[in-house]
């Protein structure tokens, strides 16, 4: 008889590398997949991270609907959504609210009505746990942003407290930098890099000269 795997108590078993390493996904490793319901185009639909292979994905966690900082962030990204799509990127916002709550917020808020990307529902907290952003005692997510390559590999992680709003312009810049590095593997982007600006080619000749 096959030996039963010992469960760590967080909804997954101990062969799950992400779970057993404090739920922290790793840069350069596959982003944790998930299947969940989402509110999108005034309907409920099932989405999976695997659905977006071939596209860059911006996975954006926020605490909850009907709050204060969250609509300013989501509205900012909604205003940039067309630009992000032109960069072959999809946005998925995630909170622990349900699809009906997402719909109610969308119907109630002019800011949220601008959103055209899927608003993922994670009422079981499974996705938040996988990405290491769940505040267990509150049942809500930290503000976590993850950029995932078309191959499903995690490229950037940003997690901070819920009182600090994110910057859509900087998020777009990070996406562009990640895309540049993916295309030009022998070059890297310095601080404050913008598309069209100079990059660096790592080598001993640069040591002590920057």
Secondary structure, DSSP 8 states (H G I E B T S, - for coil): ------B-SSSSBTT-HHHHTTT---TTSB----EEEEEETTEEEEEEGGGGTTSEEEEEE-S-SS-SHHHHHHHHHHHHHHHHHHTTEEEEEEESS-HHHHHHHHHH-TTGGG--SEEEE-TT-HHHHHTT-EETTTTEE-EEEEEE-TTSBEEEEEEE-TTS---HHHHHHHHHHHHHHHH-TT-B--TT--TTS--B--SGGGTT--
